[in-house]
């Protein structure tokens, strides 16, 4: 049985057969889930381009027609499809309200690459969705195949308590997606000894001999216990070292991973992984993230 029953696809007015829509349609076909396609048109006319109303109406008309054509085409392919065109000044609020009201359990959206200056002035919509969405969020940058063939569950062995529970949810969700897509399940962890120093000892500098090695040994042992518990083969376990951004970016670049599954309530880790001033992990053309919400 699929973990997803209703997929909420969030598109912009100039977007058509994007990676996110292709991925959502493939997931809907493989699971029998309802595909809910939504086009959001910003009602804020920043540059006065639609002041006479004609350009706005043309844009809305074009998108209504595209949605009707797309629904017909996907329906003929056997998918259960609903569509909506929304003219709104609050795409985030409108999307989240509909996700909850319609009982969607996955929000699918293309990664929105923002210039650094804009990110410094305005919180990107993708980051807001990760923070506020009540359901899992799949951010899609690019796809090699409609359905993923290699899925990596990224766990955080530096966390304890609730973090350990979230790691279990991440692995469970990644396994369910892998079974649905007939994909390989991989396990991923980044050991950043420097980050552990800061977390354990505050802002001071650790100089104890052998500390790095002890952290690495302990985390590798915990990682292997987790892999054994979930019966993940050794060749599908990836214990990485160094800063998380660089390590995961290199992993994505050199592996065949289609989706990285992560927990979404780790605020600091998510900001590091998804952006800040570097944002280069999701800038990788093959990096797609499935962010799982913590369930208490």
Secondary structure, DSSP 8 states (H G I E B T S, - for coil): --S-SEEEEEEETT--S-HHHHHHHHHHHHHT-EEEEEEEEE---TTSTTTTSHHHHHHHHHHHHHHHHHHHHHHHTT--EEEEEEEES-HHHHHHHHHHHHT--EEEEE-----HHHHHHS--HHHHHHHH-SSEEEEES--SSSS-SEEEEE--TT--THHHHHHHHHHHHHHHHHHHHT-EEEEEEEE-HHHHHHHHHTTS----TTHHHHHHHHHHHHHHHHHHHTT--GGGEEEEES-HHHHHHHHHHHS---EEEEES--HHHHHHHH-TTT-TTTTSTT--EEEE----
